[in-house]
Amino acid sequence: MPIVMKGQTYYRTRDVCEMVGVSRSTLLRWISSGLIRDTATRDRRGWRLFTEADIKRIEDEAHKVNQKKLVKVRTFDFLNR
């Protein structure tokens, strides 16, 4: 459930994970490893609050596709031996 403070809408970690489709542990691992920048805003309990721009960056990372070079492997026809 979003929180509105001073005209800005914020989302909690749980909401962001559900929206983006990643687990909480994955999101926190991305933050601790520096893959995703930590949020600048926290509530009075110290919980992270994410803006729509933060969510967009997380979503971009979550939907990133690593394209590996395909290696052509020589196959053998064992039936024709």
Secondary structure, DSSP 8 states (H G I E B T S, - for coil): --EEETTEEEB-HHHHHHHHT--HHHHHHHHHHTSS---SEE-TT--EEB-HHHHHHHHHHHT--------------GGG-
